[in-house]
Amino acid sequence: MGPEASVIISTYERAGHLARCLEGFRRQSDLRFDVLVADDGSGPETRELVERVAKDYPVPLRHVWQENAGFRKCRVLNLASRAAAADYLIYTDGDCVPHPRYVEMHLRYRAPGRYLVGRSVKWGEARSRRVDVAAVARGEHARIGLGDWWDSLRQRNRNLPYGVFLPGDASFRLMQRLKKNRNLRGGNCSLWRADLERVNGWNEDFESWGLEDVELGYRLRLAGVEPALVINRACTFHMHHPEGDKKSRSARTAYNATKARGVPWCPNGLVRAEAPPAA
């Protein structure tokens, strides 16, 4: 039997963060998955890391790489999605470390006609420095102490409540009532491969950071695939790094073009086609 899910991790030139992320997936409560590192043109350090870690990894681990030609995250995500072994796809980023029950929760709440949306704690610089690979192995990245709450009040950590794991299905149902923002976030989401194919995957018109994940969620909803929140169930912890470029005008242009078309299908995705093939 093949894996129940394929975890696709986007990365670019942050091997240290990726090592923590991979350690987090090594320690999952449910190992019915494989991992694909979707690498948007990193140098050899990332490839060497993946090859080294793969030697004793508890699940299949592969490196999907493309040449560095600017921001092409959506393209490498499509490459990895086509290469995935499972019918269910879980996406995250290489600077996010999963809670030990992250995959378990995505698998538990998958359902036909549904995609799952999570959120991430953003650890500050000092907290992130304490989260090395050994700390992840001990589960310390997912333990929230009084000092973390104090640092959150001082705005050194952000979105700390998202890291509190709430057991029981009642918390899942409660979040569907409490939270209104269901925009897809590429660092914590999952969906069926068939639904990704229905909308032609990630939109490769995005050539800069920003809105590429929200745009995918918009097209999924147009296709009748509804979001469900796995906040406080499938938790991730984002490691600090210097802020990148803000959302660019080109990302907004690509998003607006999708809104203007008003259809689920994007012409520049898993395949190059103006419309889906006839049934």
Backbone as CSV, one residue per row, in Angstrom:
resi,resn,N_x,N_y,N_z,CA_x,CA_y,CA_z,C_x,C_y,C_z
1,MET,0.830,-1.204,0.000,0.000,0.000,0.000,0.862,1.251,0.000
2,GLY,0.396,2.259,-0.708,1.127,3.508,-0.744,0.774,4.384,0.440
3,PRO,1.371,5.558,0.515,1.097,6.476,1.632,-0.312,7.037,1.572
4,GLU,-0.847,7.392,2.739,-2.154,8.029,2.822,-2.081,9.499,2.417
5,ALA,-0.927,10.114,2.602,-0.758,11.524,2.260,0.662,11.751,1.782
6,SER,0.828,12.757,0.951,2.150,13.255,0.577,2.315,14.650,1.169
7,VAL,3.346,14.824,1.988,3.670,16.131,2.570,4.631,16.842,1.631
8,ILE,4.261,18.028,1.192,5.071,18.807,0.251,5.571,20.052,0.978
9,ILE,6.902,20.164,1.086,7.536,21.236,1.846,8.238,22.176,0.875
10,SER,7.781,23.405,0.780,8.449,24.372,-0.086,9.658,24.950,0.641
11,THR,10.740,25.179,-0.106,11.945,25.711,0.522,12.774,26.467,-0.493
12,TYR,13.594,27.378,0.042,14.601,28.067,-0.763,15.689,28.583,0.167
13,GLU,16.851,27.988,0.115,18.085,28.478,0.736,17.995,28.708,2.255
14,ARG,17.258,27.885,2.954,17.280,27.938,4.415,17.419,26.518,4.943
15,ALA,18.557,25.911,4.695,18.756,24.514,5.069,18.635,24.309,6.575
16,GLY,19.068,25.280,7.366,18.967,25.147,8.812,17.522,25.037,9.273
17,HIS,16.655,25.860,8.721,15.240,25.761,9.048,14.658,24.453,8.522
18,LEU,15.028,24.067,7.316,14.502,22.832,6.736,14.882,21.630,7.587
19,ALA,16.085,21.623,8.150,16.492,20.513,9.014,15.545,20.378,10.205
20,ARG,15.131,21.496,10.786,14.179,21.454,11.894,12.819,20.938,11.435
21,CYS,12.384,21.428,10.279,11.106,20.994,9.719,11.100,19.481,9.483
22,LEU,12.152,18.976,8.870,12.235,17.533,8.595,12.273,16.724,9.881
23,GLU,12.940,17.241,10.904,12.946,16.541,12.187,11.535,16.483,12.769
24,GLY,10.781,17.553,12.587,9.402,17.546,13.057,8.567,16.472,12.388
25,PHE,8.775,16.271,11.102,8.024,15.224,10.403,8.558,13.830,10.730
26,ARG,9.790,13.730,11.135,10.315,12.446,11.602,9.562,11.976,12.855
27,ARG,9.079,12.915,13.664,8.512,12.613,14.978,6.982,12.597,14.970
28,GLN,6.370,12.393,13.834,4.914,12.430,13.763,4.259,11.209,14.406
29,SER,3.075,11.430,14.970,2.324,10.337,15.589,1.767,9.361,14.553
30,ASP,1.544,9.828,13.329,1.012,9.014,12.240,2.004,9.095,11.089
31,LEU,2.578,7.959,10.715,3.638,7.939,9.696,3.141,7.417,8.343
32,ARG,1.886,7.551,8.082,1.334,7.069,6.806,1.456,8.143,5.717
33,PHE,2.679,8.614,5.493,2.891,9.660,4.503,4.293,9.549,3.930
34,ASP,4.503,10.217,2.809,5.849,10.438,2.303,6.090,11.932,2.249
35,VAL,7.329,12.337,2.014,7.709,13.755,2.037,8.416,14.107,0.738
36,LEU,8.033,15.221,0.151,8.725,15.789,-0.992,9.157,17.200,-0.640
37,VAL,10.442,17.479,-0.743,10.973,18.818,-0.537,10.946,19.534,-1.886
38,ALA,10.085,20.540,-2.002,9.912,21.291,-3.246,10.849,22.496,-3.209
39,ASP,11.964,22.393,-3.899,13.084,23.319,-3.761,13.141,24.263,-4.966
40,ASP,12.916,25.547,-4.702,12.873,26.557,-5.755,14.268,27.101,-6.065
41,GLY,15.214,26.185,-6.312,16.513,26.603,-6.825,17.600,26.816,-5.802
42,SER,17.513,26.164,-4.631,18.572,26.302,-3.625,19.881,25.697,-4.127
43,GLY,20.975,26.096,-3.480,22.280,25.521,-3.768,22.426,24.119,-3.204
44,PRO,23.633,23.553,-3.294,23.828,22.139,-2.940,23.592,21.812,-1.472
45,GLU,23.643,22.784,-0.583,23.477,22.489,0.842,22.125,21.832,1.125
46,THR,21.079,22.303,0.446,19.755,21.724,0.675,19.687,20.300,0.144
47,ARG,20.187,20.080,-1.058,20.182,18.719,-1.611,20.958,17.768,-0.718
48,GLU,22.130,18.191,-0.253,22.946,17.337,0.602,22.237,17.030,1.918
49,LEU,21.536,18.012,2.464,20.768,17.787,3.691,19.705,16.720,3.463
50,VAL,18.923,16.857,2.409,17.848,15.901,2.148,18.415,14.504,1.938
51,GLU,19.497,14.400,1.182,20.091,13.084,0.938,20.608,12.467,2.227
52,ARG,21.192,13.267,3.093,21.712,12.749,4.357,20.578,12.302,5.278
53,VAL,19.552,13.131,5.402,18.443,12.808,6.288,17.666,11.595,5.776
54,ALA,17.571,11.463,4.455,16.772,10.380,3.866,17.315,8.994,4.202
55,LYS,18.588,8.891,4.548,19.201,7.582,4.768,18.542,6.802,5.903
56,ASP,18.078,7.489,6.935,17.434,6.785,8.041,16.073,7.396,8.394
57,TYR,15.436,8.017,7.426,14.150,8.662,7.669,13.060,7.598,7.769
58,PRO,12.055,7.806,8.615,11.042,6.764,8.809,10.022,6.652,7.684
59,VAL,10.010,7.622,6.777,9.103,7.589,5.621,9.915,7.965,4.385
60,PRO,9.435,7.639,3.180,10.147,8.041,1.965,10.312,9.560,1.887
61,LEU,11.498,9.997,1.511,11.837,11.424,1.454,12.537,11.694,0.135
62,ARG,11.982,12.634,-0.637,12.544,12.954,-1.956,12.782,14.453,-2.088
63,HIS,13.695,14.802,-2.978,14.054,16.194,-3.255,13.625,16.523,-4.672
64,VAL,12.719,17.492,-4.815,12.258,17.951,-6.126,12.827,19.348,-6.319
65,TRP,13.718,19.512,-7.298,14.476,20.748,-7.459,14.234,21.339,-8.835
66,GLN,14.236,22.667,-8.911,14.250,23.353,-10.201,15.301,24.449,-10.165
67,GLU,15.770,24.838,-11.325,16.797,25.864,-11.436,16.299,27.189,-10.867
68,ASN,17.207,27.920,-10.248,16.883,29.229,-9.703,16.719,30.228,-10.849
69,ALA,15.474,30.654,-11.048,15.179,31.650,-12.077,14.189,32.665,-11.518
70,GLY,14.432,33.099,-10.283,13.512,34.007,-9.618,12.459,33.237,-8.837
71,PHE,11.494,33.967,-8.303,10.438,33.358,-7.496,9.546,32.497,-8.387
72,ARG,9.655,31.179,-8.217,8.803,30.254,-8.962,8.270,29.175,-8.012
73,LYS,7.835,29.617,-6.857,7.328,28.681,-5.857,6.167,27.858,-6.397
74,CYS,5.240,28.505,-7.100,4.077,27.771,-7.592,4.492,26.689,-8.593
75,ARG,5.493,26.989,-9.382,5.944,25.990,-10.354,6.532,24.766,-9.657
76,VAL,7.361,24.978,-8.643,7.965,23.827,-7.977,6.931,23.080,-7.140
77,LEU,5.926,23.784,-6.611,4.842,23.083,-5.930,4.064,22.208,-6.893
78,ASN,3.860,22.679,-8.107,3.200,21.834,-9.105,4.063,20.644,-9.485
79,LEU,5.376,20.865,-9.623,6.272,19.740,-9.915,6.176,18.665,-8.835
80,ALA,6.224,19.098,-7.569,6.156,18.141,-6.464,4.781,17.487,-6.388
81,SER,3.737,18.241,-6.667,2.387,17.681,-6.613,2.208,16.594,-7.667
82,ARG,2.768,16.809,-8.849,2.681,15.776,-9.878,3.471,14.531,-9.493
83,ALA,4.559,14.723,-8.743,5.410,13.603,-8.350,4.922,12.881,-7.099
84,ALA,3.938,13.439,-6.417,3.477,12.876,-5.145,2.871,11.493,-5.358
85,ALA,3.055,10.639,-4.364,2.570,9.263,-4.450,1.145,9.108,-3.945
86,ALA,0.661,10.026,-3.126,-0.627,9.869,-2.458,-1.724,10.668,-3.155
87,ASP,-2.964,10.320,-2.838,-4.120,11.048,-3.351,-4.475,12.254,-2.499
88,TYR,-3.829,12.381,-1.336,-4.082,13.524,-0.459,-2.781,14.264,-0.241
89,LEU,-2.816,15.592,-0.379,-1.620,16.422,-0.361,-1.667,17.391,0.815
90,ILE,-0.589,17.419,1.586,-0.446,18.338,2.715,0.713,19.272,2.403
91,TYR,0.476,20.576,2.485,1.499,21.562,2.145,1.964,22.304,3.395
92,THR,3.263,22.567,3.426,3.830,23.421,4.461,5.096,24.059,3.907
93,ASP,5.717,24.914,4.705,6.940,25.598,4.294,8.120,25.093,5.108
94,GLY,9.307,25.208,4.533,10.499,24.690,5.175,10.934,25.432,6.415
95,ASP,10.338,26.588,6.688,10.649,27.306,7.932,9.571,27.092,8.992
96,CYS,8.691,26.123,8.775,7.646,25.777,9.734,7.898,24.378,10.290
97,VAL,7.820,24.243,11.601,8.032,22.950,12.252,6.683,22.446,12.751
98,PRO,6.284,21.234,12.384,4.949,20.773,12.735,4.849,20.252,14.156
99,HIS,3.675,20.385,14.722,3.316,19.709,15.964,3.390,18.199,15.720
100,PRO,3.710,17.402,16.743,3.810,15.947,16.531,2.545,15.291,15.984
101,ARG,1.400,15.927,16.123,0.161,15.332,15.617,-0.363,16.053,14.372
102,TYR,0.511,16.773,13.708,0.121,17.582,12.552,-0.470,16.722,11.436
103,VAL,0.257,15.707,11.000,-0.243,14.859,9.917,-1.492,14.101,10.364
104,GLU,-1.476,13.601,11.582,-2.640,12.891,12.113,-3.905,13.732,11.992
105,MET,-3.809,15.013,12.321,-4.984,15.878,12.287,-5.437,16.163,10.853
106,HIS,-4.496,16.370,9.944,-4.891,16.591,8.552,-5.572,15.350,7.993
107,LEU,-5.090,14.176,8.351,-5.727,12.960,7.872,-7.083,12.746,8.534
108,ARG,-7.199,13.090,9.793,-8.469,12.873,10.496,-9.592,13.694,9.892
109,TYR,-9.316,14.926,9.519,-10.387,15.835,9.117,-10.531,15.994,7.603
110,ARG,-9.792,15.236,6.834,-10.013,15.274,5.381,-11.397,14.698,5.079
111,ALA,-12.012,15.204,4.055,-13.343,14.736,3.670,-13.593,15.157,2.231
112,PRO,-14.436,14.431,1.503,-14.766,14.839,0.129,-15.339,16.247,0.106
113,GLY,-14.926,17.011,-0.899,-15.433,18.363,-1.061,-14.902,19.366,-0.065
114,ARG,-13.798,19.036,0.617,-13.245,19.891,1.669,-11.751,20.053,1.486
115,TYR,-11.264,21.269,1.720,-9.829,21.452,1.927,-9.626,22.032,3.311
116,LEU,-8.465,21.771,3.898,-8.198,22.144,5.283,-7.240,23.319,5.348
117,VAL,-7.515,24.212,6.287,-6.746,25.442,6.455,-6.281,25.536,7.905
118,GLY,-4.989,25.712,8.109,-4.441,25.913,9.444,-3.730,27.240,9.548
119,ARG,-3.156,27.499,10.701,-2.395,28.714,10.956,-1.116,28.349,11.710
120,SER,-0.208,29.288,11.842,1.091,29.035,12.463,1.388,30.039,13.566
121,VAL,2.003,29.541,14.630,2.673,30.413,15.593,3.913,30.980,14.912
122,LYS,4.239,32.219,15.196,5.477,32.816,14.683,6.413,33.067,15.857
123,TRP,7.368,32.136,16.033,8.335,32.314,17.108,9.244,33.498,16.800
124,GLY,9.557,34.270,17.817,10.490,35.375,17.673,11.924,34.893,17.534
125,GLU,12.812,35.845,17.376,14.213,35.507,17.112,14.829,34.713,18.262
126,ALA,14.643,35.155,19.494,15.260,34.469,20.637,14.705,33.060,20.794
127,ARG,13.389,32.911,20.702,12.770,31.585,20.838,13.213,30.664,19.714
128,SER,13.312,31.187,18.505,13.735,30.362,17.370,15.157,29.848,17.550
129,ARG,16.034,30.672,18.140,17.418,30.226,18.356,17.473,29.004,19.274
130,ARG,16.524,28.908,20.196,16.507,27.773,21.123,15.927,26.509,20.491
131,VAL,15.315,26.657,19.333,14.695,25.510,18.673,15.672,24.955,17.641
132,ASP,16.646,24.182,18.117,17.525,23.480,17.178,16.937,22.097,16.907
133,VAL,17.638,21.302,16.110,17.112,19.985,15.728,16.899,19.110,16.958
134,ALA,17.821,19.173,17.904,17.673,18.362,19.114,16.441,18.777,19.912
135,ALA,16.164,20.081,19.963,14.977,20.556,20.671,13.705,20.071,19.987
136,VAL,13.702,20.068,18.661,12.544,19.547,17.933,12.348,18.068,18.234
137,ALA,13.438,17.316,18.288,13.347,15.889,18.606,12.708,15.662,19.972
138,ARG,12.914,16.584,20.889,12.323,16.477,22.228,10.921,17.091,22.295
139,GLY,10.466,17.682,21.198,9.142,18.296,21.167,9.072,19.669,21.790
140,GLU,10.222,20.292,22.061,10.214,21.573,22.764,9.692,22.722,21.900
141,HIS,9.750,22.585,20.589,9.263,23.651,19.708,7.765,23.859,19.866
142,ALA,7.046,22.827,20.341,5.594,22.883,20.436,5.097,23.064,21.865
143,ARG,6.002,23.353,22.795,5.609,23.555,24.185,5.604,25.051,24.487
144,ILE,4.485,25.544,24.921,4.318,26.966,25.183,4.337,27.196,26.686
145,GLY,5.318,27.962,27.149,5.459,28.238,28.565,5.066,29.661,28.917
146,LEU,5.151,29.975,30.205,4.790,31.315,30.663,5.667,32.387,30.027
147,GLY,6.966,32.059,29.859,7.857,33.026,29.223,7.456,33.332,27.793
148,ASP,6.920,32.341,27.095,6.466,32.566,25.721,5.270,33.514,25.691
149,TRP,4.354,33.351,26.665,3.212,34.258,26.719,3.665,35.681,27.065
150,TRP,4.640,35.804,27.956,5.169,37.118,28.297,5.814,37.773,27.075
151,ASP,6.581,36.991,26.328,7.194,37.530,25.116,6.146,37.878,24.063
152,SER,5.056,37.147,24.071,3.973,37.481,23.142,3.374,38.837,23.482
153,LEU,3.209,39.125,24.761,2.696,40.437,25.174,3.633,41.550,24.732
154,ARG,4.930,41.236,24.689,5.919,42.221,24.240,6.149,42.144,22.729
155,GLN,5.297,41.373,22.053,5.295,41.239,20.587,6.578,40.612,20.061
156,ARG,7.196,39.769,20.857,8.356,39.015,20.379,7.937,37.702,19.732
157,ASN,6.832,37.136,20.180,6.193,36.006,19.511,4.831,36.472,19.007
158,ARG,4.366,35.845,17.953,3.081,36.240,17.373,2.188,35.025,17.188
159,ASN,0.887,35.255,17.269,-0.130,34.222,17.019,0.013,33.027,17.963
160,LEU,0.432,33.289,19.195,0.708,32.203,20.123,-0.500,31.295,20.375
161,PRO,-1.720,31.812,20.447,-2.863,30.911,20.690,-2.991,29.793,19.648
162,TYR,-2.482,30.014,18.419,-2.583,28.976,17.395,-1.751,27.742,17.727
163,GLY,-0.833,27.852,18.666,0.014,26.721,19.015,-0.534,25.854,20.124
164,VAL,-1.689,26.217,20.673,-2.299,25.436,21.755,-3.096,24.298,21.139
165,PHE,-2.647,23.080,21.352,-3.351,21.913,20.805,-4.567,21.612,21.673
166,LEU,-5.747,21.610,21.062,-6.986,21.331,21.770,-7.475,19.940,21.397
167,PRO,-7.485,19.006,22.326,-7.919,17.645,22.007,-9.430,17.556,21.842
168,GLY,-9.850,16.540,21.112,-11.275,16.292,20.971,-11.882,16.962,19.760
169,ASP,-12.839,16.273,19.138,-13.467,16.805,17.936,-14.336,18.022,18.215
170,ALA,-14.736,18.234,19.473,-15.552,19.404,19.789,-14.815,20.692,19.464
171,SER,-13.491,20.707,19.663,-12.723,21.916,19.354,-12.703,22.178,17.849
172,PHE,-12.682,21.120,17.053,-12.743,21.283,15.601,-14.072,21.928,15.202
173,ARG,-15.150,21.428,15.743,-16.468,21.986,15.414,-16.598,23.423,15.904
174,LEU,-16.023,23.702,17.079,-16.110,25.053,17.628,-15.398,26.057,16.733
175,MET,-14.225,25.686,16.201,-13.477,26.613,15.356,-14.244,26.975,14.095
176,GLN,-15.046,26.045,13.586,-15.818,26.347,12.381,-16.833,27.444,12.664
177,ARG,-17.276,27.553,13.916,-18.235,28.587,14.293,-17.563,29.915,14.647
178,LEU,-16.389,29.826,15.290,-15.770,31.031,15.842,-14.979,31.838,14.821
179,LYS,-14.292,31.151,13.923,-13.354,31.816,13.030,-13.984,32.071,11.667
180,LYS,-13.887,33.296,11.204,-14.475,33.663,9.916,-13.451,33.667,8.784
181,ASN,-12.189,34.004,9.086,-11.163,34.080,8.049,-10.699,32.674,7.692
182,ARG,-11.053,32.227,6.515,-10.696,30.874,6.078,-9.776,30.896,4.865
183,ASN,-9.082,32.007,4.679,-8.145,32.089,3.566,-7.095,31.000,3.682
184,LEU,-6.784,30.392,2.562,-5.775,29.340,2.540,-4.405,29.926,2.848
185,ARG,-3.602,29.209,3.609,-2.222,29.587,3.916,-1.306,28.442,3.483
186,GLY,-0.342,28.760,2.617,0.518,27.734,2.058,1.369,27.009,3.076
187,GLY,1.583,27.615,4.252,2.380,26.969,5.281,1.640,25.929,6.078
188,ASN,0.312,25.814,5.875,-0.476,24.859,6.661,-1.818,24.651,5.966
189,CYS,-1.857,23.711,5.041,-3.096,23.429,4.327,-3.017,22.034,3.724
190,SER,-4.168,21.509,3.313,-4.186,20.195,2.663,-5.443,20.071,1.821
191,LEU,-5.380,19.192,0.838,-6.517,18.967,-0.051,-6.311,17.673,-0.831
192,TRP,-7.371,17.223,-1.454,-7.292,16.046,-2.312,-6.610,16.414,-3.631
193,ARG,-5.795,15.499,-4.128,-5.133,15.723,-5.422,-6.181,15.995,-6.510
194,ALA,-7.288,15.261,-6.489,-8.315,15.435,-7.515,-8.858,16.858,-7.515
195,ASP,-8.991,17.469,-6.325,-9.485,18.848,-6.265,-8.434,19.828,-6.775
196,LEU,-7.152,19.553,-6.484,-6.087,20.397,-7.042,-6.112,20.334,-8.561
197,GLU,-6.325,19.150,-9.113,-6.354,18.994,-10.564,-7.578,19.671,-11.174
198,ARG,-8.680,19.702,-10.442,-9.897,20.358,-10.944,-9.681,21.837,-11.214
199,VAL,-8.801,22.467,-10.439,-8.553,23.907,-10.616,-7.214,24.166,-11.315
200,ASN,-6.555,23.097,-11.755,-5.275,23.159,-12.468,-4.116,23.623,-11.593
201,GLY,-4.163,23.263,-10.306,-3.005,23.423,-9.446,-2.719,24.854,-9.034
202,TRP,-1.470,25.053,-8.620,-0.994,26.380,-8.210,-0.771,27.238,-9.454
203,ASN,-1.084,28.494,-9.338,-1.059,29.408,-10.475,0.357,29.932,-10.695
204,GLU,0.984,29.522,-11.781,2.368,29.898,-12.046,2.514,31.303,-12.609
205,ASP,1.408,32.025,-12.744,1.515,33.436,-13.093,2.121,34.254,-11.955
206,PHE,2.125,33.698,-10.747,2.711,34.397,-9.599,4.233,34.296,-9.689
207,GLU,4.866,35.426,-9.863,6.320,35.476,-10.009,6.965,36.265,-8.878
208,SER,6.208,36.481,-7.817,6.731,37.121,-6.612,5.868,36.678,-5.442
209,TRP,6.398,36.870,-4.239,5.729,36.389,-3.041,4.429,37.141,-2.775
210,GLY,3.432,36.401,-2.291,2.217,37.020,-1.815,0.981,36.637,-2.584
211,LEU,-0.040,36.157,-1.877,-1.388,35.909,-2.389,-1.513,34.647,-3.226
212,GLU,-0.413,33.960,-3.511,-0.539,32.742,-4.329,-1.357,31.677,-3.616
213,ASP,-1.285,31.634,-2.282,-2.067,30.661,-1.532,-3.533,31.089,-1.418
214,VAL,-3.759,32.372,-1.157,-5.130,32.890,-1.088,-5.840,32.682,-2.419
215,GLU,-5.120,32.888,-3.507,-5.702,32.734,-4.846,-6.113,31.286,-5.097
216,LEU,-5.293,30.324,-4.670,-5.666,28.919,-4.833,-6.947,28.620,-4.052
217,GLY,-7.031,29.119,-2.817,-8.235,28.908,-2.036,-9.466,29.508,-2.696
218,TYR,-9.307,30.676,-3.299,-10.419,31.324,-4.005,-10.919,30.436,-5.142
219,ARG,-9.996,29.872,-5.921,-10.408,29.018,-7.039,-11.023,27.705,-6.551
220,LEU,-10.520,27.165,-5.462,-11.127,25.955,-4.906,-12.571,26.210,-4.493
221,ARG,-12.826,27.354,-3.876,-14.199,27.672,-3.481,-15.091,27.848,-4.707
222,LEU,-14.560,28.454,-5.762,-15.337,28.558,-7.003,-15.701,27.184,-7.545
223,ALA,-14.819,26.211,-7.311,-15.062,24.848,-7.786,-15.969,24.054,-6.854
224,GLY,-16.427,24.679,-5.773,-17.318,23.999,-4.852,-16.625,23.235,-3.753
225,VAL,-15.315,23.448,-3.597,-14.553,22.801,-2.521,-14.506,23.785,-1.351
226,GLU,-14.993,23.363,-0.202,-15.176,24.281,0.917,-14.054,24.151,1.947
227,PRO,-13.612,25.264,2.533,-12.560,25.212,3.553,-13.109,24.803,4.913
228,ALA,-12.283,24.071,5.654,-12.549,23.783,7.060,-11.278,24.098,7.835
229,LEU,-11.435,24.630,9.026,-10.304,25.092,9.822,-9.784,23.988,10.729
230,VAL,-8.449,23.828,10.712,-7.806,22.899,11.649,-6.926,23.677,12.633
231,ILE,-7.351,24.895,12.940,-6.674,25.712,13.947,-6.762,25.011,15.305
232,ASN,-5.644,25.011,16.027,-5.514,24.347,17.325,-5.630,22.827,17.237
233,ARG,-5.582,22.299,16.035,-5.526,20.852,15.825,-4.240,20.514,15.065
234,ALA,-4.120,21.006,13.831,-2.888,20.831,13.051,-2.052,22.097,13.221
235,CYS,-1.189,22.099,14.223,-0.424,23.295,14.580,0.951,23.265,13.920
236,THR,1.430,24.421,13.515,2.808,24.562,13.065,3.437,25.772,13.741
237,PHE,4.774,25.769,13.753,5.543,26.797,14.459,6.582,27.364,13.487
238,HIS,6.375,28.614,13.134,7.195,29.282,12.123,8.455,29.838,12.780
239,MET,9.618,29.471,12.209,10.896,29.936,12.726,11.206,31.343,12.215
240,HIS,11.806,32.135,13.077,12.129,33.520,12.722,13.192,33.568,11.633
241,HIS,13.041,34.523,10.741,14.080,34.870,9.769,13.835,36.300,9.321
242,PRO,14.820,36.952,8.748,14.622,38.337,8.291,13.445,38.434,7.334
243,GLU,12.681,39.504,7.451,11.519,39.694,6.598,11.944,39.781,5.143
244,GLY,11.232,39.062,4.299,11.465,39.151,2.871,10.726,40.335,2.279
245,ASP,10.695,40.380,0.963,9.979,41.454,0.291,8.494,41.371,0.606
246,LYS,7.867,42.505,0.702,6.434,42.550,0.895,5.733,42.121,-0.392
247,LYS,4.429,41.889,-0.268,3.661,41.498,-1.449,3.897,42.505,-2.559
248,SER,4.201,42.011,-3.744,4.557,42.906,-4.842,3.345,43.217,-5.710
249,ARG,3.528,44.196,-6.559,2.466,44.577,-7.477,2.152,43.438,-8.442
250,SER,3.161,42.657,-8.853,2.910,41.572,-9.799,2.034,40.487,-9.181
251,ALA,2.199,40.216,-7.876,1.338,39.239,-7.207,-0.106,39.733,-7.185
252,ARG,-0.292,40.996,-6.878,-1.638,41.559,-6.879,-2.246,41.504,-8.279
253,THR,-1.424,41.747,-9.301,-1.915,41.685,-10.682,-2.397,40.283,-11.027
254,ALA,-1.621,39.273,-10.636,-2.016,37.887,-10.909,-3.304,37.534,-10.178
255,TYR,-3.412,37.981,-8.929,-4.623,37.696,-8.157,-5.834,38.376,-8.784
256,ASN,-5.672,39.633,-9.181,-6.787,40.360,-9.794,-7.206,39.715,-11.116
257,ALA,-6.250,39.181,-11.857,-6.592,38.506,-13.113,-7.469,37.282,-12.857
258,THR,-7.177,36.559,-11.793,-8.012,35.414,-11.428,-9.415,35.874,-11.065
259,LYS,-9.512,36.936,-10.263,-10.830,37.449,-9.882,-11.609,37.902,-11.119
260,ALA,-10.918,38.492,-12.081,-11.597,38.961,-13.288,-12.114,37.791,-14.119
261,ARG,-11.341,36.697,-14.182,-11.804,35.527,-14.930,-13.019,34.910,-14.248
262,GLY,-12.963,34.806,-12.928,-14.098,34.300,-12.175,-14.401,32.833,-12.378
263,VAL,-13.387,32.054,-12.731,-13.578,30.618,-12.939,-12.522,29.858,-12.128
264,PRO,-12.789,28.589,-11.781,-11.828,27.839,-10.965,-10.512,27.537,-11.661
265,TRP,-10.522,27.394,-12.947,-9.366,26.939,-13.716,-8.390,28.095,-13.946
266,CYS,-7.082,27.843,-13.723,-6.077,28.829,-14.120,-5.338,28.291,-15.347
267,PRO,-5.064,29.113,-16.330,-4.457,28.621,-17.562,-3.008,28.169,-17.411
268,ASN,-2.321,28.638,-16.382,-0.884,28.397,-16.248,-0.629,27.670,-14.931
269,GLY,-0.939,26.382,-14.923,-0.816,25.617,-13.695,-0.184,24.252,-13.919
270,LEU,-0.840,23.219,-13.446,-0.323,21.859,-13.636,-0.126,21.551,-15.112
271,VAL,-1.046,22.068,-15.932,-0.904,21.979,-17.383,-1.097,23.374,-17.957
272,ARG,-0.670,23.585,-19.207,-0.864,24.851,-19.894,-2.083,24.718,-20.786
273,ALA,-3.192,25.254,-20.341,-4.428,25.151,-21.123,-5.373,26.244,-20.677
274,GLU,-6.033,26.864,-21.615,-6.948,27.950,-21.311,-8.204,27.469,-20.605
275,ALA,-8.554,26.218,-20.813,-9.778,25.662,-20.211,-9.527,24.191,-19.900
276,PRO,-10.282,23.637,-18.964,-10.103,22.219,-18.657,-10.510,21.348,-19.833
277,PRO,-9.942,20.153,-19.936,-10.315,19.263,-21.034,-11.780,18.870,-20.937
278,ALA,-12.368,18.607,-22.089,-13.775,18.195,-22.113,-13.935,16.867,-21.378
279,ALA,-15.037,16.730,-20.666,-15.282,15.497,-19.903,-15.445,14.319,-20.863
